[in-house]
């Protein structure tokens, strides 16, 4: 066994160390490490959980990628593209791609007896993935889009329903304008379901219905759509898949059907930039918490070294080099830090678990798009956080260990 490790363990477990001023200061240092690590775990858990839920909500409305006409901009009044089954098969052949679905959009107005509200009518094809809206459905059911004939069913958000005083079973009167037409096109829909995502900018905008309605409103054929939505198995692969889709659209381009691919992050850059800014806030918090824990451990270690000055003098008199004596106190700080980190992990994970199952801490959905504080359990991040915390504290404790070089063996041994 390493001699320095053995001595450090004996000092750590010595019952005499639990008495006096030094023990109190060391207890404060251990407590500060526990609290700091618990705060860091909570911060990382909430950040990752928040970013994950917001990304899932945004991607639920627009998928991970959209393939649209090359001349289309980011507006919802789109230029049609022809349905190409060969292109769909080639997209599905990409290893990261999970699903390809057709969509079409049409801006319009909803009118009631007392109110008017602007909307975007989004048409969903027969193979549309309704999982996101099913998870956020609060009343009614999803519109039926797989039948041979077109129906008038629509899915409305709770935000629009509340603004216009509508509910499941009520009629929805909509008006749409086409260039070159003097009068708007009107449609009467039946509300079959109400969804709520808390993403206010999207909830107050999108109404979902059968794709064939939007094709008719745009005066398109049944072989024309606004574009394709590409869903991935994991949004982490967006940067990897983008050049593949771009190359695919270029290889399939012709004078009648030129497509371009853009990611959901490119369509809503301000929202995703805001999420990236949150990373900086958490990094600042992590550095501050690590500094607090490290400074407290440095203070505690200095007090221990002052109490153990006679032991240091005896070891130096026996011929121990300074660096080996310093190792004793580095080991000791590792033991104390380990104790604090175990408590910190227990506290942090317990609080995360409590929030996960109870949602006791609430948020204002208008400001944060969520009604409760979200938490996640990224095991890898927690392991890295613990490792970085321990390494940071040990590096900081190297500074007070230099105090060993200043101690004279003769004077130290005479200390009572």
C-alpha positions as CSV (number, residue, x, y, z in Angstrom):
1,X,0.0,0.0,0.0
2,X,1.1,3.6,-0.8
3,X,2.6,5.0,2.5
4,X,1.1,8.4,1.9
5,X,-2.3,6.9,1.2
6,X,-2.1,4.9,4.4
7,X,-1.2,8.0,6.5
8,X,-3.9,10.1,4.9
9,X,-6.5,7.4,5.6
10,X,-5.4,7.2,9.2
11,X,-5.6,11.0,9.6
12,X,-9.0,11.0,7.9
13,X,-10.5,8.3,10.2
14,X,-8.9,9.6,13.4
15,X,-11.6,10.3,15.9
16,X,-9.6,13.2,17.4
17,X,-10.2,15.1,14.1
18,X,-13.9,15.3,14.9
19,X,-13.2,17.7,17.8
20,X,-12.1,21.3,17.8
21,X,-12.2,24.2,15.4
22,X,-10.5,22.3,12.6
23,X,-13.3,19.7,12.5
24,X,-15.9,22.5,12.2
25,X,-14.1,24.2,9.4
26,X,-13.6,20.9,7.6
27,X,-17.3,20.1,8.0
28,X,-18.1,23.5,6.5
29,X,-15.8,22.7,3.6
30,X,-17.5,19.3,3.1
31,X,-20.9,20.9,3.3
32,X,-20.0,23.5,0.7
33,X,-18.8,20.7,-1.7
34,X,-22.1,18.9,-1.1
35,X,-24.2,22.0,-1.8
36,X,-22.2,23.1,-4.7
37,X,-22.3,19.7,-6.4
38,X,-26.0,19.4,-5.8
39,X,-26.6,22.8,-7.4
40,X,-24.4,21.8,-10.4
41,X,-26.3,18.5,-10.8
42,X,-29.6,20.4,-10.7
43,X,-28.4,23.0,-13.1
44,X,-27.2,20.5,-15.7
45,X,-30.3,18.4,-15.3
46,X,-32.7,21.3,-15.7
47,X,-30.7,22.8,-18.6
48,X,-30.7,19.5,-20.6
49,X,-34.3,18.7,-19.7
50,X,-35.4,22.2,-20.8
51,X,-33.5,22.2,-24.0
52,X,-34.8,18.7,-24.9
53,X,-38.4,19.6,-24.3
54,X,-38.3,22.9,-26.2
55,X,-36.5,21.2,-29.1
56,X,-39.0,18.4,-29.2
57,X,-41.9,20.9,-29.3
58,X,-40.5,22.9,-32.1
59,X,-39.5,19.8,-34.1
60,X,-43.0,18.4,-33.5
61,X,-44.4,21.3,-35.6
62,X,-41.8,21.3,-38.4
63,X,-39.9,18.0,-38.2
64,X,-36.1,17.9,-38.2
65,X,-35.8,18.9,-41.9
66,X,-38.1,20.2,-44.6
67,X,-37.5,19.8,-48.4
68,X,-39.3,22.6,-50.2
69,X,-39.2,24.3,-53.6
70,X,-35.9,26.0,-54.2
71,X,-37.6,29.3,-54.8
72,X,-39.7,29.2,-51.6
73,X,-38.8,31.4,-48.7
74,X,-39.5,30.7,-45.0
75,X,-43.1,32.0,-45.4
76,X,-46.1,29.7,-45.2
77,X,-47.3,30.7,-48.7
78,X,-45.3,28.1,-50.6
79,X,-44.5,27.2,-54.2
80,X,-45.6,23.6,-54.8
81,X,-43.4,20.7,-55.6
82,X,-44.3,17.4,-57.3
83,X,-44.5,14.2,-55.2
84,X,-41.5,12.1,-56.1
85,X,-41.7,8.5,-54.7
86,X,-38.1,7.9,-55.8
87,X,-36.8,10.8,-53.8
88,X,-38.8,9.6,-50.7
89,X,-37.2,6.1,-51.0
90,X,-33.7,7.6,-51.3
91,X,-34.3,9.8,-48.2
92,X,-35.5,6.7,-46.2
93,X,-32.4,4.9,-47.3
94,X,-30.2,7.3,-45.3
95,X,-29.3,5.5,-42.0
96,X,-30.3,8.4,-39.7
97,X,-33.7,9.0,-41.3
98,X,-36.8,7.6,-39.5
99,X,-39.7,8.8,-41.5
100,X,-40.7,11.0,-44.5
101,X,-44.1,12.7,-44.7
102,X,-45.9,15.1,-47.0
103,X,-47.2,18.5,-45.9
104,X,-48.8,21.6,-47.3
105,X,-49.5,25.0,-45.6
106,X,-51.9,27.8,-46.3
107,X,-52.2,31.1,-44.3
108,X,-55.8,32.2,-43.6
109,X,-58.2,33.8,-41.2
110,X,-60.6,32.3,-38.7
111,X,-63.8,34.3,-38.1
112,X,-66.4,34.0,-35.4
113,X,-69.3,36.3,-34.6
114,X,-67.0,38.6,-32.5
115,X,-63.4,37.8,-33.4
116,X,-61.0,37.3,-36.3
117,X,-57.7,35.4,-35.9
118,X,-54.9,34.7,-38.3
119,X,-53.8,31.0,-38.7
120,X,-51.7,28.7,-40.8
121,X,-53.7,25.7,-42.0
122,X,-51.3,22.7,-42.2
123,X,-52.3,19.7,-44.3
124,X,-51.2,16.3,-43.2
125,X,-50.9,13.4,-45.6
126,X,-52.0,9.8,-45.1
127,X,-48.7,8.8,-43.6
128,X,-48.3,11.8,-41.3
129,X,-46.8,11.0,-37.9
130,X,-49.3,12.2,-35.4
131,X,-47.3,11.0,-32.3
132,X,-46.3,14.5,-31.2
133,X,-49.9,15.9,-31.4
134,X,-51.3,12.7,-29.8
135,X,-48.9,13.3,-26.8
136,X,-50.1,16.9,-26.5
137,X,-53.8,16.2,-27.1
138,X,-56.0,17.5,-24.2
139,X,-59.5,16.9,-25.6
140,X,-61.1,15.1,-28.5
141,X,-59.2,13.1,-31.1
142,X,-56.8,13.4,-34.0
143,X,-58.3,14.2,-37.4
144,X,-58.8,11.2,-39.7
145,X,-56.6,11.7,-42.8
146,X,-56.3,8.1,-44.1
147,X,-59.8,7.7,-45.5
148,X,-60.3,7.7,-49.3
149,X,-62.5,10.7,-49.2
150,X,-61.6,14.1,-47.8
151,X,-63.3,15.1,-44.5
152,X,-63.6,18.5,-42.7
153,X,-62.0,17.5,-39.4
154,X,-59.4,19.9,-37.9
155,X,-57.1,19.8,-34.9
156,X,-57.1,23.2,-33.0
157,X,-54.9,24.5,-30.3
158,X,-56.1,25.4,-26.8
159,X,-54.7,28.9,-27.3
160,X,-56.9,29.6,-30.4
161,X,-59.9,27.8,-28.9
162,X,-59.7,30.0,-25.8
163,X,-59.2,33.2,-27.8
164,X,-62.2,32.5,-30.1
165,X,-64.3,30.7,-27.4
166,X,-64.4,27.4,-29.4
167,X,-64.4,23.8,-28.3
168,X,-64.5,20.2,-29.7
169,X,-67.6,19.8,-31.9
170,X,-67.9,23.4,-32.8
171,X,-67.7,24.6,-36.4
172,X,-64.6,26.5,-37.6
173,X,-65.2,29.1,-40.4
174,X,-62.0,29.9,-42.3
175,X,-61.2,32.2,-45.2
176,X,-58.2,32.0,-47.5
177,X,-56.9,34.3,-50.2
178,X,-55.2,33.4,-53.5
179,X,-53.3,35.7,-55.8
180,X,-55.4,36.8,-58.7
181,X,-58.7,35.9,-57.1
182,X,-61.0,38.8,-56.1
183,X,-62.9,36.9,-53.4
184,X,-61.6,34.7,-50.6
185,X,-62.2,31.0,-50.5
186,X,-64.2,29.9,-47.5
187,X,-64.3,26.6,-45.7
188,X,-66.3,25.2,-42.8
189,X,-64.4,22.7,-40.6
190,X,-65.4,20.6,-37.7
191,X,-63.2,20.7,-34.6
192,X,-62.4,17.2,-33.5
193,X,-59.5,17.7,-31.2
194,X,-57.7,20.3,-29.0
195,X,-54.0,20.2,-28.5
196,X,-51.7,22.2,-26.2
197,X,-47.9,22.4,-26.4
198,X,-47.3,25.6,-24.3
199,X,-45.2,26.9,-27.2
200,X,-47.4,30.0,-27.6
201,X,-46.0,31.3,-30.9
202,X,-46.9,28.0,-32.5
203,X,-50.1,27.2,-30.6
204,X,-51.7,30.4,-31.7
205,X,-50.8,29.7,-35.3
206,X,-51.2,26.1,-36.5
207,X,-54.5,24.4,-37.3
208,X,-54.1,20.8,-38.7
209,X,-56.3,19.1,-41.2
210,X,-56.3,16.8,-44.2
211,X,-53.6,17.5,-46.9
212,X,-56.2,17.4,-49.6
213,X,-58.0,20.5,-48.2
214,X,-54.8,22.6,-48.5
215,X,-54.2,21.3,-52.0
216,X,-57.7,22.3,-53.0
217,X,-57.3,25.8,-51.4
218,X,-54.1,26.4,-53.2
219,X,-55.6,25.2,-56.5
220,X,-53.0,22.4,-56.7
221,X,-53.3,18.9,-58.1
222,X,-53.3,15.9,-55.8
223,X,-49.6,15.3,-56.9
224,X,-48.5,18.7,-55.5
225,X,-47.5,19.6,-52.0
226,X,-45.5,22.3,-50.1
227,X,-42.7,19.8,-49.5
228,X,-41.4,16.8,-47.5
229,X,-40.8,16.7,-43.8
230,X,-37.9,14.5,-42.7
231,X,-37.9,12.9,-39.2
232,X,-34.6,11.5,-37.8
233,X,-34.2,8.8,-35.2
234,X,-32.2,11.3,-33.0
235,X,-32.1,15.1,-33.5
236,X,-28.4,15.0,-32.5
237,X,-27.7,13.8,-36.1
238,X,-29.1,17.0,-37.7
239,X,-25.6,18.4,-38.6
240,X,-24.6,15.0,-39.9
241,X,-27.6,14.5,-42.1
242,X,-27.9,18.0,-43.6
243,X,-25.0,17.6,-46.1
244,X,-26.4,14.2,-47.2
245,X,-29.9,15.7,-47.9
246,X,-28.4,18.7,-49.6
247,X,-26.4,16.4,-51.9
248,X,-29.4,14.3,-52.5
249,X,-31.6,17.2,-53.5
250,X,-28.9,18.5,-55.9
251,X,-28.5,15.1,-57.5
252,X,-32.3,14.8,-58.0
253,X,-32.8,18.4,-59.3
254,X,-34.4,19.1,-62.6
255,X,-35.9,22.1,-64.3
256,X,-39.4,21.2,-63.1
257,X,-38.6,20.2,-59.5
258,X,-35.7,21.9,-57.7
259,X,-35.6,21.3,-54.0
260,X,-33.6,22.7,-51.1
261,X,-33.2,21.3,-47.6
262,X,-33.2,23.3,-44.5
263,X,-33.2,22.2,-40.9
264,X,-35.7,23.3,-38.2
265,X,-32.8,25.2,-36.5
266,X,-32.3,27.2,-39.7
267,X,-36.1,28.0,-39.9
268,X,-36.3,29.2,-36.3
269,X,-32.7,30.5,-35.5
270,X,-33.6,33.0,-32.8
271,X,-35.3,30.3,-30.7
272,X,-32.4,27.9,-31.0
273,X,-29.9,30.7,-30.4
274,X,-31.7,31.5,-27.2
275,X,-31.3,27.9,-26.1
276,X,-27.6,28.1,-26.8
277,X,-27.3,31.2,-24.7
278,X,-28.6,29.2,-21.7
279,X,-25.4,27.0,-22.0
280,X,-23.3,30.1,-21.1
281,X,-25.4,30.8,-18.0
282,X,-25.0,27.3,-16.7
283,X,-21.2,27.3,-17.4
284,X,-20.8,30.5,-15.3
285,X,-22.8,28.9,-12.5
286,X,-20.7,25.7,-12.7
287,X,-17.5,27.7,-12.5
288,X,-18.7,29.7,-9.5
289,X,-19.9,26.6,-7.6
290,X,-16.6,24.9,-8.3
291,X,-14.7,28.0,-7.1
292,X,-16.8,28.1,-3.8
293,X,-16.2,24.4,-3.1
294,X,-12.5,24.7,-4.0
295,X,-11.9,27.7,-1.8
296,X,-13.6,26.2,1.2
297,X,-11.6,23.0,0.8
298,X,-8.3,25.0,0.5
299,X,-9.3,26.8,3.8
300,X,-10.1,23.5,5.5
301,X,-6.8,21.9,4.3
302,X,-4.8,24.8,5.6
303,X,-6.3,24.4,9.0
304,X,-5.6,20.7,9.0
305,X,-2.0,21.3,8.0
306,X,-1.6,23.8,10.8
307,X,-3.0,21.3,13.3
308,X,-0.7,18.6,11.9
309,X,2.5,20.7,11.7
310,X,4.2,18.5,14.3
311,X,3.5,15.4,12.2
312,X,4.9,17.2,9.2
313,X,8.1,18.1,11.1
314,X,8.6,14.5,12.3
315,X,8.2,13.1,8.7
316,X,10.7,15.7,7.4
317,X,13.1,14.8,10.2
318,X,12.8,11.1,9.1
319,X,13.9,12.1,5.6
320,X,10.5,12.3,3.9
321,X,10.8,14.6,0.8
322,X,8.3,17.5,0.6
323,X,6.4,16.2,-2.4
324,X,5.6,12.9,-0.6
325,X,4.3,14.8,2.4
326,X,2.2,17.0,0.1
327,X,0.8,13.8,-1.4
328,X,-0.6,13.0,2.1
329,X,-2.7,16.1,2.2
330,X,-3.8,15.8,-1.4
331,X,-5.1,12.3,-0.6
332,X,-6.7,13.7,2.5
333,X,-8.5,16.4,0.5
334,X,-9.6,13.7,-1.9
335,X,-11.2,11.8,1.0
336,X,-12.9,14.8,2.3
337,X,-14.1,15.9,-1.2
338,X,-15.3,12.3,-1.9
339,X,-17.4,12.5,1.3
340,X,-18.9,15.8,0.2
341,X,-19.5,14.6,-3.4
342,X,-21.4,11.5,-2.2
343,X,-23.7,13.7,-0.2
344,X,-24.0,16.2,-3.1
345,X,-25.0,13.5,-5.5
346,X,-27.6,12.1,-3.1
347,X,-29.1,15.6,-2.5
348,X,-29.0,16.6,-6.2
349,X,-30.4,13.4,-7.6
350,X,-33.1,13.3,-4.9
351,X,-34.2,16.8,-5.8
352,X,-34.2,15.9,-9.5
353,X,-36.2,12.8,-8.8
354,X,-38.7,14.7,-6.7
355,X,-39.2,17.3,-9.4
356,X,-39.5,14.6,-12.1
357,X,-42.3,12.7,-10.4
358,X,-44.2,15.6,-8.7
359,X,-43.5,18.7,-10.9
360,X,-43.6,20.7,-7.6
361,X,-41.6,23.7,-9.1
362,X,-43.8,25.5,-11.7
363,X,-42.9,27.9,-14.5
364,X,-44.8,30.6,-16.3
365,X,-45.6,29.0,-19.7
366,X,-45.9,32.5,-21.4
367,X,-42.2,33.2,-20.7
368,X,-40.7,29.7,-20.7
369,X,-43.0,27.6,-22.9
370,X,-43.3,25.0,-20.1
371,X,-45.6,24.9,-17.1
372,X,-43.2,22.9,-14.8
373,X,-39.4,22.9,-14.5
374,X,-38.2,20.0,-16.6
375,X,-35.4,17.6,-15.5
376,X,-33.4,15.0,-17.2
377,X,-31.0,12.3,-16.0
378,X,-27.9,12.4,-18.4
379,X,-25.7,9.8,-16.7
380,X,-22.7,10.6,-18.8
381,X,-22.9,14.4,-17.9
382,X,-23.2,13.5,-14.2
383,X,-20.1,11.3,-14.4
384,X,-18.1,14.0,-16.2
385,X,-19.4,16.6,-13.7
386,X,-18.2,14.6,-10.7
387,X,-14.9,13.9,-12.3
388,X,-14.3,17.6,-13.2
389,X,-15.3,18.7,-9.7
390,X,-12.9,16.3,-8.0
391,X,-10.1,17.2,-10.4
392,X,-10.7,20.9,-10.0
393,X,-10.7,20.7,-6.2
394,X,-7.5,18.6,-6.1
395,X,-5.8,21.0,-8.4
396,X,-6.7,23.9,-6.1
397,X,-5.5,22.0,-3.0
398,X,-2.0,21.8,-4.5
399,X,-1.6,25.4,-3.6
400,X,-1.9,25.1,0.2
401,X,0.2,21.9,0.1
402,X,3.1,24.1,-0.8
403,X,3.0,25.2,2.8
404,X,4.9,22.0,3.6
405,X,8.1,23.5,2.2
406,X,8.0,26.4,4.7
407,X,8.0,24.2,7.8
408,X,11.2,23.6,9.7
409,X,11.5,20.1,11.2
410,X,13.2,21.4,14.4
411,X,10.6,24.1,15.1
412,X,7.7,21.9,14.1
413,X,8.7,19.0,16.4
414,X,8.8,21.5,19.4
415,X,5.2,22.6,18.7
416,X,2.9,21.4,21.5
